[in-house]
Amino acid sequence: MSFLPDFKLETYFSRWEFNTKYNLCASDTESLSLEYLLDLSDDKDKKLLEEIKFGYLETYGSIELREAISSTYNNSSYKDILTFAGAEEGIYVAMKSILSKKDHAIVITPNYQSAQTLPTSICDVTAINLDSENNWNLDIQKIKDSLQPNTLLISINFPHNPTGKVISQSELNDLVNISRENNLYLFSDEIYRLMERDENKRLDQISDIYDKGISLNGMSKTYGMPGIRIGWISCKDHSLLDKMEKLKHYLSICNSTPNEILSIIALKYRSKIIERSRKIIKNNLFKLNSFFQKYENLFEWKEPDGGCIGFPKYNGPEGVEVFCENLIKEKSVLLLPSSVYNSKLINSPNNHFRIGYGRSNMPQALSELENFINNN
């Protein structure tokens, strides 16, 4: 039996997220309130809430929820959808269902820790780093060079956590072609999709364009509902979905009924919710870009292509670890140093940190950060 290492990122948040005044590295957008969702809802939606029964649901998720989710894809039916207690459970179940000890996987790094540690706990893994010296570009040739006879899966994440990088559609097509030619699964974490700066850069969802493509998404980021704990995988390989569903029996078993209903309602009004999230991000990025321009001697920053997080570099003499630690102590503002992204696979680029700009109180947090800089 393999044991998973400490989830450093989540451990870091367990220590600080609710013990600081400002979370300036939050990976989500401003959370919806029930009041906001009810204001969007019509009488039919409210009746759904009133008639909730607190019983078990299908492990796959209710047909109604899966139909609502499938409507967010161009080429999907409810039969292509398996829901989870958050996208994190989807990562766990997918990796445990696809990979075995004899296999090999290729993973784009840095990224959310479980995307690295879960496959590494199962089989041999090759990490392909985005280029920190060249706008976080992806070298497709490195992926080709990393292929082995037993390679079974490539794992990607765009818009990317933590850099916000979005590759081109041409590069995504190259990844699909590589996967198809080698009969590989292509696992695509698409949790930050719909938050691109330029909608023309929005990528196709993998499950729409490749029969062994696995699209991961959920309600946590774009939709501003992380506490709902609803995630999903879209995939045309129904035998794989059945295998994942059987593993889910050992985990959450099924979703919470109220959370399913709230997700159905939110997805019905997703265009308004997405517009709300994008407006907050746009306003915050205007302030964030001005801040980094003002302190360009201290930071290296380029506006991310998408998502609601970025990964700037800190050039102060004390290093990013001390910088983040002192910021917590003096201003109760939380940033995420790049060391949290280190794993047995990779060392994340030195002196970078994750900053979030999806929440409404980011301007206040940024003001505290500026006061900290000016007083030190």
BELFENTA-V728465 format. One record per residue. N is the residue number from 1. RES is the residue in three letters. OMEGA is omega in radians with two decimals (none if undefined). Layout:
BEGIN
n=N res=RES omega=OMEGA
n=N res=RES omega=OMEGA
END
This chain:
BEGIN
n=1 res=MET omega=3.12
n=2 res=SER omega=3.13
n=3 res=PHE omega=-3.14
n=4 res=LEU omega=3.10
n=5 res=PRO omega=3.07
n=6 res=ASP omega=3.11
n=7 res=PHE omega=-2.94
n=8 res=LYS omega=-3.10
n=9 res=LEU omega=-3.12
n=10 res=GLU omega=3.06
n=11 res=THR omega=3.10
n=12 res=TYR omega=3.13
n=13 res=PHE omega=3.09
n=14 res=SER omega=-3.13
n=15 res=ARG omega=-2.91
n=16 res=TRP omega=-2.95
n=17 res=GLU omega=-3.10
n=18 res=PHE omega=3.12
n=19 res=ASN omega=3.02
n=20 res=THR omega=-3.10
n=21 res=LYS omega=-3.08
n=22 res=TYR omega=3.02
n=23 res=ASN omega=-3.09
n=24 res=LEU omega=3.06
n=25 res=CYS omega=-3.13
n=26 res=ALA omega=-3.07
n=27 res=SER omega=-3.10
n=28 res=ASP omega=3.03
n=29 res=THR omega=-3.14
n=30 res=GLU omega=-3.06
n=31 res=SER omega=3.03
n=32 res=LEU omega=2.96
n=33 res=SER omega=3.06
n=34 res=LEU omega=3.11
n=35 res=GLU omega=3.14
n=36 res=TYR omega=-3.11
n=37 res=LEU omega=3.12
n=38 res=LEU omega=3.10
n=39 res=ASP omega=3.09
n=40 res=LEU omega=-2.93
n=41 res=SER omega=3.01
n=42 res=ASP omega=-3.07
n=43 res=ASP omega=3.13
n=44 res=LYS omega=3.12
n=45 res=ASP omega=-3.11
n=46 res=LYS omega=3.09
n=47 res=LYS omega=3.07
n=48 res=LEU omega=3.13
n=49 res=LEU omega=-3.11
n=50 res=GLU omega=-3.05
n=51 res=GLU omega=3.13
n=52 res=ILE omega=2.97
n=53 res=LYS omega=-2.99
n=54 res=PHE omega=3.13
n=55 res=GLY omega=3.06
n=56 res=TYR omega=3.06
n=57 res=LEU omega=3.05
n=58 res=GLU omega=3.12
n=59 res=THR omega=3.10
n=60 res=TYR omega=-2.93
n=61 res=GLY omega=-3.14
n=62 res=SER omega=3.10
n=63 res=ILE omega=-3.12
n=64 res=GLU omega=3.11
n=65 res=LEU omega=-3.10
n=66 res=ARG omega=3.05
n=67 res=GLU omega=3.10
n=68 res=ALA omega=3.12
n=69 res=ILE omega=-3.10
n=70 res=SER omega=3.12
n=71 res=SER omega=3.11
n=72 res=THR omega=3.11
n=73 res=TYR omega=-3.14
n=74 res=ASN omega=-2.99
n=75 res=ASN omega=-3.03
n=76 res=SER omega=2.98
n=77 res=SER omega=-3.12
n=78 res=TYR omega=-3.14
n=79 res=LYS omega=3.13
n=80 res=ASP omega=-2.99
n=81 res=ILE omega=2.96
n=82 res=LEU omega=-3.07
n=83 res=THR omega=-3.07
n=84 res=PHE omega=3.01
n=85 res=ALA omega=-3.08
n=86 res=GLY omega=-3.13
n=87 res=ALA omega=3.14
n=88 res=GLU omega=3.10
n=89 res=GLU omega=3.10
n=90 res=GLY omega=3.09
n=91 res=ILE omega=-3.11
n=92 res=TYR omega=-3.07
n=93 res=VAL omega=-3.13
n=94 res=ALA omega=-3.10
n=95 res=MET omega=-3.14
n=96 res=LYS omega=-3.12
n=97 res=SER omega=-3.05
n=98 res=ILE omega=-2.93
n=99 res=LEU omega=3.01
n=100 res=SER omega=-3.05
n=101 res=LYS omega=-3.07
n=102 res=LYS omega=-3.01
n=103 res=ASP omega=3.08
n=104 res=HIS omega=3.12
n=105 res=ALA omega=3.06
n=106 res=ILE omega=-3.05
n=107 res=VAL omega=3.05
n=108 res=ILE omega=-3.10
n=109 res=THR omega=-0.11
n=110 res=PRO omega=3.09
n=111 res=ASN omega=3.09
n=112 res=TYR omega=-2.87
n=113 res=GLN omega=-3.06
n=114 res=SER omega=3.08
n=115 res=ALA omega=3.06
n=116 res=GLN omega=-2.95
n=117 res=THR omega=3.12
n=118 res=LEU omega=3.08
n=119 res=PRO omega=-3.14
n=120 res=THR omega=3.11
n=121 res=SER omega=-3.07
n=122 res=ILE omega=-2.98
n=123 res=CYS omega=3.08
n=124 res=ASP omega=-3.09
n=125 res=VAL omega=3.02
n=126 res=THR omega=3.10
n=127 res=ALA omega=3.05
n=128 res=ILE omega=-3.10
n=129 res=ASN omega=2.88
n=130 res=LEU omega=-3.01
n=131 res=ASP omega=-3.10
n=132 res=SER omega=-3.14
n=133 res=GLU omega=-3.05
n=134 res=ASN omega=3.02
n=135 res=ASN omega=3.11
n=136 res=TRP omega=3.14
n=137 res=ASN omega=3.09
n=138 res=LEU omega=3.10
n=139 res=ASP omega=-3.11
n=140 res=ILE omega=-3.12
n=141 res=GLN omega=3.12
n=142 res=LYS omega=3.08
n=143 res=ILE omega=3.10
n=144 res=LYS omega=-3.11
n=145 res=ASP omega=-3.10
n=146 res=SER omega=-3.13
n=147 res=LEU omega=3.08
n=148 res=GLN omega=3.14
n=149 res=PRO omega=-3.12
n=150 res=ASN omega=3.09
n=151 res=THR omega=-3.09
n=152 res=LEU omega=-3.00
n=153 res=LEU omega=2.93
n=154 res=ILE omega=-3.12
n=155 res=SER omega=-3.11
n=156 res=ILE omega=-3.11
n=157 res=ASN omega=3.11
n=158 res=PHE omega=-0.15
n=159 res=PRO omega=-2.86
n=160 res=HIS omega=2.96
n=161 res=ASN omega=0.31
n=162 res=PRO omega=-2.93
n=163 res=THR omega=-3.05
n=164 res=GLY omega=-3.13
n=165 res=LYS omega=2.96
n=166 res=VAL omega=3.08
n=167 res=ILE omega=3.13
n=168 res=SER omega=3.07
n=169 res=GLN omega=3.09
n=170 res=SER omega=3.11
n=171 res=GLU omega=3.09
n=172 res=LEU omega=3.10
n=173 res=ASN omega=3.07
n=174 res=ASP omega=3.13
n=175 res=LEU omega=3.08
n=176 res=VAL omega=-3.14
n=177 res=ASN omega=3.09
n=178 res=ILE omega=-3.12
n=179 res=SER omega=-3.13
n=180 res=ARG omega=-3.11
n=181 res=GLU omega=-3.09
n=182 res=ASN omega=3.09
n=183 res=ASN omega=-3.10
n=184 res=LEU omega=2.88
n=185 res=TYR omega=3.06
n=186 res=LEU omega=-3.11
n=187 res=PHE omega=-3.05
n=188 res=SER omega=3.05
n=189 res=ASP omega=-3.03
n=190 res=GLU omega=-3.01
n=191 res=ILE omega=-3.13
n=192 res=TYR omega=3.12
n=193 res=ARG omega=-3.11
n=194 res=LEU omega=3.08
n=195 res=MET omega=3.10
n=196 res=GLU omega=3.08
n=197 res=ARG omega=-3.13
n=198 res=ASP omega=-3.09
n=199 res=GLU omega=3.09
n=200 res=ASN omega=3.11
n=201 res=LYS omega=-3.10
n=202 res=ARG omega=-3.07
n=203 res=LEU omega=2.98
n=204 res=ASP omega=3.03
n=205 res=GLN omega=-2.96
n=206 res=ILE omega=-3.11
n=207 res=SER omega=3.07
n=208 res=ASP omega=-2.96
n=209 res=ILE omega=-3.09
n=210 res=TYR omega=-3.02
n=211 res=ASP omega=3.04
n=212 res=LYS omega=3.07
n=213 res=GLY omega=-3.12
n=214 res=ILE omega=-3.13
n=215 res=SER omega=3.10
n=216 res=LEU omega=3.07
n=217 res=ASN omega=-3.12
n=218 res=GLY omega=-3.05
n=219 res=MET omega=-2.91
n=220 res=SER omega=-2.92
n=221 res=LYS omega=-3.09
n=222 res=THR omega=-3.03
n=223 res=TYR omega=3.03
n=224 res=GLY omega=-3.10
n=225 res=MET omega=-3.10
n=226 res=PRO omega=-3.12
n=227 res=GLY omega=3.11
n=228 res=ILE omega=-3.14
n=229 res=ARG omega=3.02
n=230 res=ILE omega=3.03
n=231 res=GLY omega=-3.13
n=232 res=TRP omega=2.97
n=233 res=ILE omega=3.01
n=234 res=SER omega=-3.07
n=235 res=CYS omega=3.12
n=236 res=LYS omega=3.13
n=237 res=ASP omega=-3.03
n=238 res=HIS omega=3.06
n=239 res=SER omega=3.07
n=240 res=LEU omega=3.10
n=241 res=LEU omega=3.12
n=242 res=ASP omega=3.12
n=243 res=LYS omega=3.11
n=244 res=MET omega=3.13
n=245 res=GLU omega=3.13
n=246 res=LYS omega=3.07
n=247 res=LEU omega=3.12
n=248 res=LYS omega=3.09
n=249 res=HIS omega=3.12
n=250 res=TYR omega=-3.03
n=251 res=LEU omega=-3.06
n=252 res=SER omega=-3.09
n=253 res=ILE omega=3.12
n=254 res=CYS omega=-3.13
n=255 res=ASN omega=2.98
n=256 res=SER omega=-3.12
n=257 res=THR omega=3.12
n=258 res=PRO omega=-3.12
n=259 res=ASN omega=3.06
n=260 res=GLU omega=-3.11
n=261 res=ILE omega=3.12
n=262 res=LEU omega=3.11
n=263 res=SER omega=3.09
n=264 res=ILE omega=3.14
n=265 res=ILE omega=-3.13
n=266 res=ALA omega=-3.14
n=267 res=LEU omega=3.07
n=268 res=LYS omega=-3.10
n=269 res=TYR omega=-3.00
n=270 res=ARG omega=-3.12
n=271 res=SER omega=3.13
n=272 res=LYS omega=3.14
n=273 res=ILE omega=3.11
n=274 res=ILE omega=3.10
n=275 res=GLU omega=3.11
n=276 res=ARG omega=-3.14
n=277 res=SER omega=-3.10
n=278 res=ARG omega=3.11
n=279 res=LYS omega=3.11
n=280 res=ILE omega=-3.13
n=281 res=ILE omega=-3.13
n=282 res=LYS omega=-3.14
n=283 res=ASN omega=-3.13
n=284 res=ASN omega=3.14
n=285 res=LEU omega=3.09
n=286 res=PHE omega=3.13
n=287 res=LYS omega=-3.11
n=288 res=LEU omega=3.10
n=289 res=ASN omega=3.11
n=290 res=SER omega=3.12
n=291 res=PHE omega=-3.09
n=292 res=PHE omega=3.06
n=293 res=GLN omega=3.14
n=294 res=LYS omega=-3.10
n=295 res=TYR omega=-3.07
n=296 res=GLU omega=3.06
n=297 res=ASN omega=-3.06
n=298 res=LEU omega=-3.08
n=299 res=PHE omega=2.96
n=300 res=GLU omega=-3.00
n=301 res=TRP omega=2.95
n=302 res=LYS omega=-3.11
n=303 res=GLU omega=-3.13
n=304 res=PRO omega=3.14
n=305 res=ASP omega=-3.07
n=306 res=GLY omega=-3.12
n=307 res=GLY omega=-3.14
n=308 res=CYS omega=3.08
n=309 res=ILE omega=3.06
n=310 res=GLY omega=-3.01
n=311 res=PHE omega=-3.12
n=312 res=PRO omega=3.10
n=313 res=LYS omega=3.09
n=314 res=TYR omega=-3.08
n=315 res=ASN omega=3.12
n=316 res=GLY omega=-3.02
n=317 res=PRO omega=-3.07
n=318 res=GLU omega=-3.14
n=319 res=GLY omega=-2.99
n=320 res=VAL omega=-3.12
n=321 res=GLU omega=3.14
n=322 res=VAL omega=3.11
n=323 res=PHE omega=-3.12
n=324 res=CYS omega=-3.14
n=325 res=GLU omega=-3.14
n=326 res=ASN omega=3.12
n=327 res=LEU omega=3.07
n=328 res=ILE omega=-3.07
n=329 res=LYS omega=-3.01
n=330 res=GLU omega=-3.03
n=331 res=LYS omega=-3.12
n=332 res=SER omega=3.09
n=333 res=VAL omega=-3.04
n=334 res=LEU omega=2.92
n=335 res=LEU omega=-3.06
n=336 res=LEU omega=-3.13
n=337 res=PRO omega=-3.03
n=338 res=SER omega=-3.13
n=339 res=SER omega=3.13
n=340 res=VAL omega=3.13
n=341 res=TYR omega=3.10
n=342 res=ASN omega=3.07
n=343 res=SER omega=3.09
n=344 res=LYS omega=3.10
n=345 res=LEU omega=-2.99
n=346 res=ILE omega=2.82
n=347 res=ASN omega=3.14
n=348 res=SER omega=3.12
n=349 res=PRO omega=-3.08
n=350 res=ASN omega=2.97
n=351 res=ASN omega=2.95
n=352 res=HIS omega=3.06
n=353 res=PHE omega=3.10
n=354 res=ARG omega=3.06
n=355 res=ILE omega=-3.13
n=356 res=GLY omega=-3.13
n=357 res=TYR omega=-3.14
n=358 res=GLY omega=-3.07
n=359 res=ARG omega=-3.04
n=360 res=SER omega=-3.09
n=361 res=ASN omega=3.12
n=362 res=MET omega=3.13
n=363 res=PRO omega=3.10
n=364 res=GLN omega=3.11
n=365 res=ALA omega=3.14
n=366 res=LEU omega=3.09
n=367 res=SER omega=3.08
n=368 res=GLU omega=3.10
n=369 res=LEU omega=3.14
n=370 res=GLU omega=3.07
n=371 res=ASN omega=3.12
n=372 res=PHE omega=-3.13
n=373 res=ILE omega=-3.07
n=374 res=ASN omega=-3.10
n=375 res=ASN omega=-3.13
n=376 res=ASN omega=none
END
